[in-house]
């Protein structure tokens, strides 16, 4: 399951995840390019670990952000 979160929700999600799942993997991307190039690699990594829920930060749907959001929305279905 993929959850797409508004950036304003990410801090509270992270706090809750760390509380509920101390060993959770939290990964941050330094740029949209990093986000786009590592997204599916991260999904595959989570799949090998048996992760059942992934939260991804929503980005503005302009330029590269539009492609990222399209990938996230398709994965969330």
N, C-alpha and C positions, 0 to 999 in steps of 0.2 A: 504494500500500500504506500502510495506517495502522497504526501500532504504538501500543498503549496502555501507558504506562509508569507504574509505581508512582512516587510522588513521590521516594522514596529513590534511584531509578535516574537521575533527571533530570540531576544534576550530572555523573555519569560519562558519560552519553549526550552531553551538551553538549560535554564535553572531547573525546570521540572524534569527534564531528561536526566540531568546529572543526579538529581535526587532519586528518581525511580530506577535508573539504570547507570550506576556508577562507572561501568565499563563501556558505556556508549562511545561510539566513534563520532566525533564532531569534526567536520572538515570545513575550512573556510577557503574561499578563493580570493586572490588578490585583485582580479580583474575579470571583466566579462569574457575575455579571451581564455583565461584560465578556467573559468566556469564551463564554458562551452567545450573546451578540449578535454576536460576531465570528467564530465558528467556521466557518460555511459561506463567509463572505467570504474567510477565510484559505485554505480548501480550493480555492475558485475561483482565487485568486491563485496558489497553488502549481500548479494545473492549467495556467494560462496560461504558467508558466515551464517546464513539462514535468517538474516534480518527480515522482519515482517513489516516494519514501518520506517519510512524515510521521510524526513521533513526537508524541503528545499525552499530557499528564499526566492520570493517573487522578484523579478526585475522589471524595469520599464520596457514595454514592448516596442522598442525602437531600435533599428539597426540590428546588431548582433543579439540584443535582448529579445527581439521578436523571435529569432530562431530558438533561443534558449527556452522561452515560454512555450513555444510550440512543442518542443521535446518534452518539457515537464507535463504539459496538459495531456499529451498522448500517453505518457507513462502513467499518469494518474487515473486513466480510464480503465 
